[in-house]
Amino acid sequence: MKKKVLTYILILFFTGIFISQVNAQSTLALQEKCAEGAKKFYAESLRNEVGLQNYNGHHYNKKLDRCFVEIGYKYETEYQTVPHSRVPLILPNWEVRLYDVFGESTLTVFPSPFARYYRAKGETIECYVGKEKCKSIEEYDALIKPYMEE
């Protein structure tokens, strides 16, 4: 009887090890697929957007089983004169967008971002992550953190 119990315990132990190795290999494959998809997504977005772009990074979120890529955009720079000053303020218009690389947003020529922070004339114009609104780049960064780190 003890021998049977020991055999079952060993079978469960080695089955657990095998499953964890398969899961690790599967996660690695998904991370590689995410990296390739993010690079392709970024290359495609260059053709459809105006402004100087930079690739801020990508992340495969295992918990959500989704691949995200963040792209930054810089548009024209505005110069604003300040009363009693000889030096103008330089106010770049810029934004960052977070996309779900393989999500529904990729089905259109101009995909909809999952998250967006847009700043123009020195002020926040639009800020959201999913359906949640935000008011600053700090809030935006805090809201996207779980998507880019888990």
N, CA, C and O atoms as a GROMACS GRO file, in nm:
protein
  600
    1MET      N    1   0.083  -0.120   0.000
    1MET     CA    2   0.000   0.000   0.000
    1MET      C    3   0.087   0.126   0.000
    1MET      O    4   0.063   0.219  -0.076
    2LYS      N    5   0.190   0.126   0.087
    2LYS     CA    6   0.280   0.241   0.094
    2LYS      C    7   0.351   0.262  -0.039
    2LYS      O    8   0.376   0.375  -0.080
    3LYS      N    9   0.384   0.151  -0.106
    3LYS     CA   10   0.452   0.158  -0.234
    3LYS      C   11   0.364   0.226  -0.339
    3LYS      O   12   0.413   0.305  -0.420
    4LYS      N   13   0.232   0.194  -0.338
    4LYS     CA   14   0.138   0.255  -0.432
    4LYS      C   15   0.125   0.405  -0.408
    4LYS      O   16   0.124   0.484  -0.502
    5VAL      N   17   0.116   0.443  -0.283
    5VAL     CA   18   0.104   0.584  -0.247
    5VAL      C   19   0.229   0.659  -0.290
    5VAL      O   20   0.221   0.768  -0.347
    6LEU      N   21   0.345   0.601  -0.262
    6LEU     CA   22   0.471   0.662  -0.302
    6LEU      C   23   0.479   0.675  -0.455
    6LEU      O   24   0.526   0.777  -0.506
    7THR      N   25   0.434   0.575  -0.526
    7THR     CA   26   0.433   0.579  -0.673
    7THR      C   27   0.344   0.692  -0.722
    7THR      O   28   0.383   0.767  -0.812
    8TYR      N   29   0.225   0.707  -0.666
    8TYR     CA   30   0.134   0.815  -0.705
    8TYR      C   31   0.194   0.952  -0.676
    8TYR      O   32   0.182   1.044  -0.757
    9ILE      N   33   0.258   0.965  -0.562
    9ILE     CA   34   0.322   1.092  -0.526
    9ILE      C   35   0.432   1.126  -0.626
    9ILE      O   36   0.442   1.241  -0.670
   10LEU      N   37   0.514   1.028  -0.662
   10LEU     CA   38   0.620   1.051  -0.759
   10LEU      C   39   0.564   1.087  -0.896
   10LEU      O   40   0.618   1.173  -0.966
   11ILE      N   41   0.456   1.020  -0.935
   11ILE     CA   42   0.392   1.050  -1.065
   11ILE      C   43   0.341   1.194  -1.064
   11ILE      O   44   0.361   1.267  -1.161
   12LEU      N   45   0.275   1.234  -0.957
   12LEU     CA   46   0.224   1.372  -0.947
   12LEU      C   47   0.337   1.472  -0.946
   12LEU      O   48   0.327   1.577  -1.010
   13PHE      N   49   0.445   1.442  -0.876
   13PHE     CA   50   0.560   1.531  -0.868
   13PHE      C   51   0.621   1.553  -1.007
   13PHE      O   52   0.643   1.667  -1.049
   14PHE      N   53   0.648   1.445  -1.077
   14PHE     CA   54   0.711   1.457  -1.209
   14PHE      C   55   0.615   1.515  -1.314
   14PHE      O   56   0.658   1.582  -1.407
   15THR      N   57   0.487   1.488  -1.298
   15THR     CA   58   0.388   1.550  -1.387
   15THR      C   59   0.388   1.700  -1.367
   15THR      O   60   0.381   1.776  -1.464
   16GLY      N   61   0.395   1.745  -1.242
   16GLY     CA   62   0.400   1.889  -1.212
   16GLY      C   63   0.523   1.954  -1.272
   16GLY      O   64   0.514   2.064  -1.328
   17ILE      N   65   0.638   1.887  -1.262
   17ILE     CA   66   0.762   1.941  -1.320
   17ILE      C   67   0.747   1.950  -1.472
   17ILE      O   68   0.784   2.051  -1.532
   18PHE      N   69   0.695   1.845  -1.533
   18PHE     CA   70   0.677   1.844  -1.679
   18PHE      C   71   0.585   1.957  -1.723
   18PHE      O   72   0.614   2.027  -1.820
   19ILE      N   73   0.474   1.975  -1.653
   19ILE     CA   74   0.377   2.080  -1.688
   19ILE      C   75   0.440   2.218  -1.673
   19ILE      O   76   0.418   2.305  -1.757
   20SER      N   77   0.517   2.239  -1.567
   20SER     CA   78   0.579   2.370  -1.547
   20SER      C   79   0.682   2.398  -1.657
   20SER      O   80   0.696   2.513  -1.699
   21GLN      N   81   0.754   2.295  -1.704
   21GLN     CA   82   0.849   2.315  -1.813
   21GLN      C   83   0.776   2.348  -1.944
   21GLN      O   84   0.821   2.433  -2.021
   22VAL      N   85   0.666   2.280  -1.967
   22VAL     CA   86   0.586   2.308  -2.087
   22VAL      C   87   0.531   2.449  -2.081
   22VAL      O   88   0.533   2.520  -2.182
   23ASN      N   89   0.483   2.492  -1.963
   23ASN     CA   90   0.432   2.628  -1.948
   23ASN      C   91   0.541   2.732  -1.969
   23ASN      O   92   0.517   2.835  -2.032
   24ALA      N   93   0.661   2.706  -1.918
   24ALA     CA   94   0.773   2.799  -1.936
   24ALA      C   95   0.809   2.811  -2.083
   24ALA      O   96   0.834   2.921  -2.132
   25GLN      N   97   0.813   2.698  -2.154
   25GLN     CA   98   0.844   2.701  -2.298
   25GLN      C   99   0.734   2.773  -2.374
   25GLN      O  100   0.761   2.848  -2.467
   26SER      N  101   0.610   2.750  -2.334
   26SER     CA  102   0.497   2.815  -2.399
   26SER      C  103   0.503   2.966  -2.378
   26SER      O  104   0.479   3.044  -2.471
   27THR      N  105   0.534   3.009  -2.255
   27THR     CA  106   0.545   3.152  -2.225
   27THR      C  107   0.658   3.215  -2.305
   27THR      O  108   0.643   3.326  -2.358
   28LEU      N  109   0.771   3.147  -2.314
   28LEU     CA  110   0.884   3.198  -2.391
   28LEU      C  111   0.845   3.214  -2.538
   28LEU      O  112   0.880   3.314  -2.600
   29ALA      N  113   0.775   3.118  -2.593
   29ALA     CA  114   0.730   3.126  -2.732
   29ALA      C  115   0.634   3.244  -2.751
   29ALA      O  116   0.640   3.314  -2.852
   30LEU      N  117   0.545   3.265  -2.654
   30LEU     CA  118   0.452   3.377  -2.662
   30LEU      C  119   0.523   3.511  -2.651
   30LEU      O  120   0.486   3.608  -2.717
   31GLN      N  121   0.627   3.517  -2.566
   31GLN     CA  122   0.706   3.640  -2.554
   31GLN      C  123   0.778   3.670  -2.685
   31GLN      O  124   0.786   3.786  -2.726
   32GLU      N  125   0.832   3.567  -2.750
   32GLU     CA  126   0.899   3.586  -2.878
   32GLU      C  127   0.801   3.631  -2.986
   32GLU      O  128   0.831   3.718  -3.067
   33LYS      N  129   0.682   3.570  -2.985
   33LYS     CA  130   0.578   3.609  -3.080
   33LYS      C  131   0.538   3.755  -3.057
   33LYS      O  132   0.514   3.830  -3.152
   34CYS      N  133   0.530   3.794  -2.932
   34CYS     CA  134   0.496   3.932  -2.896
   34CYS      C  135   0.602   4.028  -2.949
   34CYS      O  136   0.570   4.131  -3.008
   35ALA      N  137   0.729   3.994  -2.927
   35ALA     CA  138   0.839   4.080  -2.972
   35ALA      C  139   0.835   4.099  -3.123
   35ALA      O  140   0.849   4.211  -3.173
   36GLU      N  141   0.815   3.990  -3.196
   36GLU     CA  142   0.808   3.998  -3.343
   36GLU      C  143   0.686   4.079  -3.387
   36GLU      O  144   0.695   4.163  -3.477
   37GLY      N  145   0.572   4.052  -3.323
   37GLY     CA  146   0.449   4.123  -3.358
   37GLY      C  147   0.459   4.272  -3.328
   37GLY      O  148   0.409   4.354  -3.404
   38ALA      N  149   0.523   4.307  -3.216
   38ALA     CA  150   0.538   4.447  -3.177
   38ALA      C  151   0.625   4.522  -3.278
   38ALA      O  152   0.593   4.634  -3.317
   39LYS      N  153   0.734   4.458  -3.321
   39LYS     CA  154   0.822   4.522  -3.420
   39LYS      C  155   0.748   4.543  -3.552
   39LYS      O  156   0.761   4.648  -3.615
   40LYS      N  157   0.671   4.444  -3.592
   40LYS     CA  158   0.593   4.456  -3.717
   40LYS      C  159   0.487   4.564  -3.702
   40LYS      O  160   0.465   4.644  -3.794
   41PHE      N  161   0.420   4.566  -3.588
   41PHE     CA  162   0.317   4.667  -3.562
   41PHE      C  163   0.377   4.807  -3.572
   41PHE      O  164   0.320   4.896  -3.635
   42TYR      N  165   0.494   4.826  -3.509
   42TYR     CA  166   0.561   4.955  -3.511
   42TYR      C  167   0.599   4.995  -3.653
   42TYR      O  168   0.580   5.110  -3.693
   43ALA      N  169   0.652   4.901  -3.729
   43ALA     CA  170   0.690   4.930  -3.867
   43ALA      C  171   0.568   4.969  -3.950
   43ALA      O  172   0.576   5.060  -4.033
   44GLU      N  173   0.457   4.901  -3.928
   44GLU     CA  174   0.334   4.933  -4.000
   44GLU      C  175   0.281   5.071  -3.959
   44GLU      O  176   0.230   5.146  -4.042
   45SER      N  177   0.294   5.103  -3.831
   45SER     CA  178   0.241   5.231  -3.783
   45SER      C  179   0.319   5.348  -3.841
   45SER      O  180   0.265   5.458  -3.855
   46LEU      N  181   0.446   5.326  -3.874
   46LEU     CA  182   0.526   5.434  -3.934
   46LEU      C  183   0.467   5.480  -4.067
   46LEU      O  184   0.479   5.597  -4.103
   47ARG      N  185   0.405   5.390  -4.137
   47ARG     CA  186   0.348   5.425  -4.268
   47ARG      C  187   0.219   5.505  -4.254
   47ARG      O  188   0.183   5.580  -4.345
   48ASN      N  189   0.150   5.489  -4.143
   48ASN     CA  190   0.016   5.547  -4.129
   48ASN      C  191   0.010   5.675  -4.046
   48ASN      O  192  -0.094   5.740  -4.043
   49GLU      N  193   0.117   5.711  -3.981
   49GLU     CA  194   0.114   5.823  -3.888
   49GLU      C  195   0.207   5.935  -3.930
   49GLU      O  196   0.306   5.913  -4.001
   50VAL      N  197   0.174   6.055  -3.887
   50VAL     CA  198   0.263   6.169  -3.908
   50VAL      C  199   0.334   6.197  -3.776
   50VAL      O  200   0.290   6.152  -3.670
   51GLY      N  201   0.442   6.269  -3.784
   51GLY     CA  202   0.516   6.302  -3.662
   51GLY      C  203   0.631   6.206  -3.641
   51GLY      O  204   0.634   6.096  -3.697
   52LEU      N  205   0.724   6.249  -3.561
   52LEU     CA  206   0.840   6.168  -3.527
   52LEU      C  207   0.798   6.064  -3.425
   52LEU      O  208   0.736   6.097  -3.324
   53GLN      N  209   0.831   5.938  -3.450
   53GLN     CA  210   0.790   5.831  -3.360
   53GLN      C  211   0.909   5.766  -3.294
   53GLN      O  212   1.020   5.767  -3.347
   54ASN      N  213   0.883   5.710  -3.177
   54ASN     CA  214   0.984   5.625  -3.115
   54ASN      C  215   0.916   5.505  -3.050
   54ASN      O  216   0.804   5.514  -3.000
   55TYR      N  217   0.986   5.395  -3.054
   55TYR     CA  218   0.940   5.268  -3.000
   55TYR      C  219   0.972   5.267  -2.852
   55TYR      O  220   1.089   5.258  -2.814
   56ASN      N  221   0.871   5.276  -2.768
   56ASN     CA  222   0.894   5.284  -2.624
   56ASN      C  223   0.910   5.148  -2.559
   56ASN      O  224   0.964   5.138  -2.449
   57GLY      N  225   0.865   5.043  -2.625
   57GLY     CA  226   0.880   4.909  -2.570
   57GLY      C  227   0.756   4.824  -2.589
   57GLY      O  228   0.650   4.873  -2.628
   58HIS      N  229   0.772   4.695  -2.561
   58HIS     CA  230   0.660   4.602  -2.569
   58HIS      C  231   0.664   4.508  -2.449
   58HIS      O  232   0.765   4.500  -2.379
   59HIS      N  233   0.553   4.439  -2.427
   59HIS     CA  234   0.547   4.345  -2.315
   59HIS      C  235   0.437   4.243  -2.340
   59HIS      O  236   0.326   4.278  -2.380
   60TYR      N  237   0.470   4.116  -2.317
   60TYR     CA  238   0.367   4.011  -2.319
   60TYR      C  239   0.315   3.997  -2.177
   60TYR      O  240   0.390   3.962  -2.086
   61ASN      N  241   0.187   4.024  -2.159
   61ASN     CA  242   0.123   4.015  -2.028
   61ASN      C  243   0.064   3.874  -2.015
   61ASN      O  244  -0.038   3.842  -2.075
   62LYS      N  245   0.131   3.792  -1.937
   62LYS     CA  246   0.091   3.652  -1.922
   62LYS      C  247  -0.047   3.640  -1.859
   62LYS      O  248  -0.128   3.556  -1.900
   63LYS      N  249  -0.074   3.722  -1.760
   63LYS     CA  250  -0.202   3.716  -1.689
   63LYS      C  251  -0.320   3.742  -1.783
   63LYS      O  252  -0.422   3.674  -1.776
   64LEU      N  253  -0.305   3.841  -1.872
   64LEU     CA  254  -0.411   3.876  -1.966
   64LEU      C  255  -0.398   3.803  -2.100
   64LEU      O  256  -0.489   3.806  -2.183
   65ASP      N  257  -0.283   3.738  -2.121
   65ASP     CA  258  -0.251   3.672  -2.248
   65ASP      C  259  -0.266   3.770  -2.364
   65ASP      O  260  -0.330   3.742  -2.465
   66ARG      N  261  -0.202   3.887  -2.346
   66ARG     CA  262  -0.206   3.992  -2.448
   66ARG      C  263  -0.068   4.053  -2.464
   66ARG      O  264   0.013   4.054  -2.372
   67CYS      N  265  -0.044   4.102  -2.583
   67CYS     CA  266   0.084   4.165  -2.616
   67CYS      C  267   0.060   4.314  -2.637
   67CYS      O  268  -0.024   4.353  -2.718
   68PHE      N  269   0.135   4.396  -2.564
   68PHE     CA  270   0.119   4.540  -2.575
   68PHE      C  271   0.246   4.604  -2.630
   68PHE      O  272   0.357   4.558  -2.603
   69VAL      N  273   0.229   4.711  -2.706
   69VAL     CA  274   0.341   4.790  -2.755
   69VAL      C  275   0.309   4.936  -2.728
   69VAL      O  276   0.196   4.980  -2.748
   70GLU      N  277   0.408   5.011  -2.681
   70GLU     CA  278   0.389   5.154  -2.657
   70GLU      C  279   0.473   5.232  -2.757
   70GLU      O  280   0.593   5.207  -2.774
   71ILE      N  281   0.408   5.327  -2.824
   71ILE     CA  282   0.473   5.409  -2.925
   71ILE      C  283   0.456   5.556  -2.886
   71ILE      O  284   0.346   5.599  -2.851
   72GLY      N  285   0.565   5.631  -2.894
   72GLY     CA  286   0.561   5.774  -2.865
   72GLY      C  287   0.562   5.853  -2.994
   72GLY      O  288   0.622   5.811  -3.093
   73TYR      N  289   0.495   5.967  -2.994
   73TYR     CA  290   0.486   6.053  -3.112
   73TYR      C  291   0.521   6.195  -3.071
   73TYR      O  292   0.475   6.243  -2.967
   74LYS      N  293   0.601   6.263  -3.151
   74LYS     CA  294   0.631   6.403  -3.128
   74LYS      C  295   0.593   6.480  -3.253
   74LYS      O  296   0.635   6.446  -3.364
   75TYR      N  297   0.514   6.583  -3.235
   75TYR     CA  298   0.466   6.663  -3.347
   75TYR      C  299   0.539   6.796  -3.348
   75TYR      O  300   0.643   6.812  -3.284
   76GLU      N  301   0.485   6.891  -3.420
   76GLU     CA  302   0.550   7.022  -3.431
   76GLU      C  303   0.570   7.086  -3.293
   76GLU      O  304   0.495   7.060  -3.199
   77THR      N  305   0.670   7.168  -3.285
   77THR     CA  306   0.699   7.240  -3.161
   77THR      C  307   0.641   7.380  -3.172
   77THR      O  308   0.658   7.448  -3.274
   78GLU      N  309   0.574   7.423  -3.069
   78GLU     CA  310   0.517   7.557  -3.068
   78GLU      C  311   0.601   7.647  -2.978
   78GLU      O  312   0.650   7.605  -2.874
   79TYR      N  313   0.615   7.769  -3.022
   79TYR     CA  314   0.686   7.868  -2.942
   79TYR      C  315   0.585   7.967  -2.890
   79TYR      O  316   0.505   8.022  -2.967
   80GLN      N  317   0.588   7.991  -2.763
   80GLN     CA  318   0.492   8.082  -2.702
   80GLN      C  319   0.570   8.193  -2.632
   80GLN      O  320   0.661   8.168  -2.553
   81THR      N  321   0.534   8.314  -2.664
   81THR     CA  322   0.603   8.426  -2.599
   81THR      C  323   0.541   8.451  -2.462
   81THR      O  324   0.421   8.434  -2.441
   82VAL      N  325   0.626   8.491  -2.372
   82VAL     CA  326   0.582   8.518  -2.235
   82VAL      C  327   0.603   8.668  -2.211
   82VAL      O  328   0.710   8.720  -2.243
   83PRO      N  329   0.504   8.736  -2.156
   83PRO     CA  330   0.522   8.878  -2.128
   83PRO      C  331   0.646   8.902  -2.043
   83PRO      O  332   0.675   8.827  -1.950
   84HIS      N  333   0.719   9.007  -2.075
   84HIS     CA  334   0.838   9.050  -2.001
   84HIS      C  335   0.952   8.948  -2.009
   84HIS      O  336   1.034   8.940  -1.917
   85SER      N  337   0.957   8.871  -2.115
   85SER     CA  338   1.066   8.775  -2.132
   85SER      C  339   1.115   8.777  -2.276
   85SER      O  340   1.036   8.792  -2.369
   86ARG      N  341   1.242   8.763  -2.293
   86ARG     CA  342   1.298   8.760  -2.428
   86ARG      C  343   1.310   8.617  -2.481
   86ARG      O  344   1.330   8.596  -2.601
   87VAL      N  345   1.299   8.520  -2.392
   87VAL     CA  346   1.314   8.380  -2.432
   87VAL      C  347   1.175   8.317  -2.445
   87VAL      O  348   1.099   8.316  -2.348
   88PRO      N  349   1.141   8.264  -2.563
   88PRO     CA  350   1.009   8.201  -2.578
   88PRO      C  351   1.005   8.063  -2.510
   88PRO      O  352   1.107   7.995  -2.499
   89LEU      N  353   0.888   8.025  -2.467
   89LEU     CA  354   0.868   7.890  -2.416
   89LEU      C  355   0.858   7.795  -2.534
   89LEU      O  356   0.796   7.828  -2.635
   90ILE      N  357   0.919   7.679  -2.522
   90ILE     CA  358   0.909   7.577  -2.626
   90ILE      C  359   0.811   7.472  -2.576
   90ILE      O  360   0.836   7.407  -2.475
   91LEU      N  361   0.702   7.455  -2.647
   91LEU     CA  362   0.597   7.362  -2.606
   91LEU      C  363   0.578   7.255  -2.712
   91LEU      O  364   0.502   7.274  -2.807
   92PRO      N  365   0.647   7.142  -2.698
   92PRO     CA  366   0.628   7.036  -2.798
   92PRO      C  367   0.493   6.967  -2.780
   92PRO      O  368   0.446   6.947  -2.668
   93ASN      N  369   0.433   6.933  -2.891
   93ASN     CA  370   0.310   6.854  -2.888
   93ASN      C  371   0.352   6.708  -2.902
   93ASN      O  372   0.421   6.672  -2.997
   94TRP      N  373   0.311   6.625  -2.807
   94TRP     CA  374   0.351   6.486  -2.810
   94TRP      C  375   0.245   6.397  -2.748
   94TRP      O  376   0.153   6.444  -2.680
   95GLU      N  377   0.259   6.269  -2.773
   95GLU     CA  378   0.168   6.172  -2.712
   95GLU      C  379   0.235   6.036  -2.705
   95GLU      O  380   0.333   6.009  -2.774
   96VAL      N  381   0.180   5.951  -2.621
   96VAL     CA  382   0.218   5.811  -2.616
   96VAL      C  383   0.090   5.729  -2.626
   96VAL      O  384  -0.014   5.766  -2.573
   97ARG      N  385   0.101   5.619  -2.697
   97ARG     CA  386  -0.014   5.530  -2.716
   97ARG      C  387   0.028   5.388  -2.684
   97ARG      O  388   0.138   5.345  -2.716
   98LEU      N  389  -0.063   5.316  -2.621
   98LEU     CA  390  -0.042   5.175  -2.591
   98LEU      C  391  -0.141   5.095  -2.675
   98LEU      O  392  -0.262   5.117  -2.669
   99TYR      N  393  -0.087   5.003  -2.754
   99TYR     CA  394  -0.171   4.920  -2.841
   99TYR      C  395  -0.166   4.774  -2.799
   99TYR      O  396  -0.065   4.727  -2.748
  100ASP      N  397  -0.276   4.704  -2.822
  100ASP     CA  398  -0.280   4.559  -2.810
  100ASP      C  399  -0.238   4.507  -2.948
  100ASP      O  400  -0.314   4.518  -3.044
  101VAL      N  401  -0.119   4.451  -2.956
  101VAL     CA  402  -0.059   4.415  -3.085
  101VAL      C  403  -0.147   4.323  -3.167
  101VAL      O  404  -0.160   4.342  -3.288
  102PHE      N  405  -0.208   4.223  -3.105
  102PHE     CA  406  -0.288   4.126  -3.180
  102PHE      C  407  -0.438   4.144  -3.156
  102PHE      O  408  -0.517   4.056  -3.190
  103GLY      N  409  -0.476   4.256  -3.098
  103GLY     CA  410  -0.617   4.279  -3.065
  103GLY      C  411  -0.695   4.334  -3.181
  103GLY      O  412  -0.645   4.347  -3.293
  104GLU      N  413  -0.820   4.366  -3.154
  104GLU     CA  414  -0.910   4.418  -3.256
  104GLU      C  415  -0.860   4.550  -3.314
  104GLU      O  416  -0.893   4.585  -3.427
  105SER      N  417  -0.782   4.623  -3.235
  105SER     CA  418  -0.735   4.754  -3.280
  105SER      C  419  -0.644   4.743  -3.402
  105SER      O  420  -0.622   4.842  -3.471
  106THR      N  421  -0.591   4.625  -3.429
  106THR     CA  422  -0.497   4.609  -3.540
  106THR      C  423  -0.568   4.581  -3.672
  106THR      O  424  -0.503   4.566  -3.775
  107LEU      N  425  -0.700   4.573  -3.672
  107LEU     CA  426  -0.773   4.537  -3.792
  107LEU      C  427  -0.798   4.656  -3.885
  107LEU      O  428  -0.847   4.636  -3.996
  108THR      N  429  -0.767   4.776  -3.843
  108THR     CA  430  -0.793   4.893  -3.925
  108THR      C  431  -0.663   4.961  -3.965
  108THR      O  432  -0.558   4.933  -3.908
  109VAL      N  433  -0.672   5.050  -4.062
  109VAL     CA  434  -0.554   5.124  -4.107
  109VAL      C  435  -0.501   5.211  -3.994
  109VAL      O  436  -0.380   5.219  -3.974
  110PHE      N  437  -0.590   5.277  -3.922
  110PHE     CA  438  -0.553   5.358  -3.806
  110PHE      C  439  -0.610   5.290  -3.682
  110PHE      O  440  -0.721   5.321  -3.641
  111PRO      N  441  -0.535   5.197  -3.624
  111PRO     CA  442  -0.588   5.123  -3.509
  111PRO      C  443  -0.614   5.212  -3.388
  111PRO      O  444  -0.545   5.312  -3.368
  112SER      N  445  -0.711   5.173  -3.310
  112SER     CA  446  -0.744   5.247  -3.189
  112SER      C  447  -0.650   5.203  -3.077
  112SER      O  448  -0.633   5.083  -3.055
  113PRO      N  449  -0.590   5.298  -3.008
  113PRO     CA  450  -0.503   5.259  -2.897
  113PRO      C  451  -0.583   5.211  -2.778
  113PRO      O  452  -0.696   5.254  -2.756
  114PHE      N  453  -0.523   5.122  -2.700
  114PHE     CA  454  -0.582   5.075  -2.576
  114PHE      C  455  -0.570   5.184  -2.470
  114PHE      O  456  -0.656   5.198  -2.384
  115ALA      N  457  -0.460   5.260  -2.478
  115ALA     CA  458  -0.435   5.369  -2.384
  115ALA      C  459  -0.370   5.484  -2.461
  115ALA      O  460  -0.300   5.463  -2.560
  116ARG      N  461  -0.394   5.608  -2.413
  116ARG     CA  462  -0.338   5.724  -2.483
  116ARG      C  463  -0.318   5.839  -2.385
  116ARG      O  464  -0.404   5.868  -2.301
  117TYR      N  465  -0.203   5.903  -2.399
  117TYR     CA  466  -0.179   6.030  -2.330
  117TYR      C  467  -0.135   6.129  -2.437
  117TYR      O  468  -0.036   6.107  -2.506
  118TYR      N  469  -0.211   6.240  -2.451
  118TYR     CA  470  -0.181   6.339  -2.553
  118TYR      C  471  -0.168   6.476  -2.488
  118TYR      O  472  -0.255   6.519  -2.413
  119ARG      N  473  -0.055   6.543  -2.517
  119ARG     CA  474  -0.025   6.674  -2.458
  119ARG      C  475   0.004   6.772  -2.571
  119ARG      O  476   0.082   6.743  -2.661
  120ALA      N  477  -0.060   6.887  -2.566
  120ALA     CA  478  -0.038   6.993  -2.665
  120ALA      C  479  -0.047   7.128  -2.596
  120ALA      O  480  -0.126   7.147  -2.504
  121LYS      N  481   0.034   7.221  -2.643
  121LYS     CA  482   0.039   7.356  -2.587
  121LYS      C  483   0.060   7.354  -2.436
  121LYS      O  484   0.007   7.438  -2.364
  122GLY      N  485   0.139   7.257  -2.390
  122GLY     CA  486   0.173   7.250  -2.248
  122GLY      C  487   0.064   7.194  -2.159
  122GLY      O  488   0.078   7.199  -2.036
  123GLU      N  489  -0.044   7.142  -2.216
  123GLU     CA  490  -0.156   7.091  -2.135
  123GLU      C  491  -0.197   6.951  -2.180
  123GLU      O  492  -0.180   6.914  -2.296
  124THR      N  493  -0.250   6.874  -2.085
  124THR     CA  494  -0.306   6.743  -2.118
  124THR      C  495  -0.434   6.763  -2.197
  124THR      O  496  -0.526   6.831  -2.151
  125ILE      N  497  -0.439   6.704  -2.315
  125ILE     CA  498  -0.559   6.714  -2.399
  125ILE      C  499  -0.646   6.590  -2.382
  125ILE      O  500  -0.768   6.600  -2.369
  126GLU      N  501  -0.582   6.472  -2.382
  126GLU     CA  502  -0.658   6.348  -2.367
  126GLU      C  503  -0.573   6.247  -2.291
  126GLU      O  504  -0.452   6.236  -2.315
  127CYS      N  505  -0.637   6.174  -2.201
  127CYS     CA  506  -0.565   6.074  -2.123
  127CYS      C  507  -0.664   5.964  -2.082
  127CYS      O  508  -0.763   5.991  -2.014
  128TYR      N  509  -0.635   5.841  -2.124
  128TYR     CA  510  -0.718   5.728  -2.082
  128TYR      C  511  -0.637   5.599  -2.092
  128TYR      O  512  -0.542   5.588  -2.171
  129VAL      N  513  -0.676   5.502  -2.013
  129VAL     CA  514  -0.622   5.367  -2.019
  129VAL      C  515  -0.743   5.276  -2.013
  129VAL      O  516  -0.811   5.267  -1.910
  130GLY      N  517  -0.770   5.207  -2.123
  130GLY     CA  518  -0.894   5.130  -2.132
  130GLY      C  519  -1.011   5.226  -2.125
  130GLY      O  520  -1.021   5.319  -2.206
  131LYS      N  521  -1.099   5.205  -2.029
  131LYS     CA  522  -1.214   5.295  -2.012
  131LYS      C  523  -1.193   5.395  -1.899
  131LYS      O  524  -1.281   5.476  -1.869
  132GLU      N  525  -1.076   5.389  -1.836
  132GLU     CA  526  -1.046   5.477  -1.723
  132GLU      C  527  -0.978   5.605  -1.770
  132GLU      O  528  -0.881   5.601  -1.846
  133LYS      N  529  -1.029   5.718  -1.726
  133LYS     CA  530  -0.972   5.849  -1.760
  133LYS      C  531  -0.859   5.883  -1.665
  133LYS      O  532  -0.855   5.836  -1.551
  134CYS      N  533  -0.765   5.965  -1.712
  134CYS     CA  534  -0.656   6.013  -1.629
  134CYS      C  535  -0.631   6.160  -1.661
  134CYS      O  536  -0.684   6.213  -1.759
  135LYS      N  537  -0.549   6.226  -1.579
  135LYS     CA  538  -0.528   6.370  -1.596
  135LYS      C  539  -0.383   6.410  -1.618
  135LYS      O  540  -0.356   6.526  -1.648
  136SER      N  541  -0.290   6.316  -1.602
  136SER     CA  542  -0.148   6.352  -1.614
  136SER      C  543  -0.070   6.234  -1.668
  136SER      O  544  -0.120   6.121  -1.671
  137ILE      N  545   0.053   6.261  -1.710
  137ILE     CA  546   0.140   6.153  -1.757
  137ILE      C  547   0.174   6.058  -1.643
  137ILE      O  548   0.192   5.938  -1.666
  138GLU      N  549   0.182   6.110  -1.521
  138GLU     CA  550   0.208   6.024  -1.406
  138GLU      C  551   0.093   5.926  -1.383
  138GLU      O  552   0.117   5.808  -1.354
  139GLU      N  553  -0.030   5.974  -1.395
  139GLU     CA  554  -0.146   5.885  -1.381
  139GLU      C  555  -0.148   5.782  -1.493
  139GLU      O  556  -0.174   5.664  -1.470
  140TYR      N  557  -0.120   5.826  -1.614
  140TYR     CA  558  -0.114   5.736  -1.729
  140TYR      C  559  -0.012   5.625  -1.703
  140TYR      O  560  -0.043   5.507  -1.719
  141ASP      N  561   0.109   5.664  -1.662
  141ASP     CA  562   0.214   5.566  -1.635
  141ASP      C  563   0.172   5.466  -1.527
  141ASP      O  564   0.198   5.346  -1.538
  142ALA      N  565   0.107   5.517  -1.422
  142ALA     CA  566   0.063   5.429  -1.313
  142ALA      C  567  -0.046   5.332  -1.362
  142ALA      O  568  -0.048   5.216  -1.321
  143LEU      N  569  -0.134   5.380  -1.449
  143LEU     CA  570  -0.242   5.295  -1.499
  143LEU      C  571  -0.194   5.190  -1.598
  143LEU      O  572  -0.251   5.080  -1.602
  144ILE      N  573  -0.092   5.220  -1.677
  144ILE     CA  574  -0.045   5.119  -1.773
  144ILE      C  575   0.054   5.021  -1.710
  144ILE      O  576   0.083   4.916  -1.768
  145LYS      N  577   0.105   5.054  -1.594
  145LYS     CA  578   0.206   4.970  -1.529
  145LYS      C  579   0.165   4.822  -1.518
  145LYS      O  580   0.244   4.735  -1.552
  146PRO      N  581   0.043   4.791  -1.471
  146PRO     CA  582   0.005   4.650  -1.462
  146PRO      C  583   0.003   4.580  -1.599
  146PRO      O  584   0.028   4.460  -1.608
  147TYR      N  585  -0.026   4.654  -1.704
  147TYR     CA  586  -0.030   4.593  -1.837
  147TYR      C  587   0.110   4.566  -1.891
  147TYR      O  588   0.130   4.473  -1.969
  148MET      N  589   0.207   4.647  -1.849
  148MET     CA  590   0.342   4.637  -1.903
  148MET      C  591   0.440   4.561  -1.812
  148MET      O  592   0.557   4.545  -1.846
  149GLU      N  593   0.392   4.515  -1.696
  149GLU     CA  594   0.485   4.447  -1.605
  149GLU      C  595   0.442   4.307  -1.563
  149GLU      O  596   0.528   4.228  -1.525
  150GLU      N  597   0.316   4.275  -1.568
  150GLU     CA  598   0.272   4.143  -1.520
  150GLU      C  599   0.299   4.035  -1.622
  150GLU      O  600   0.268   3.919  -1.598
   0.00000   0.00000   0.00000
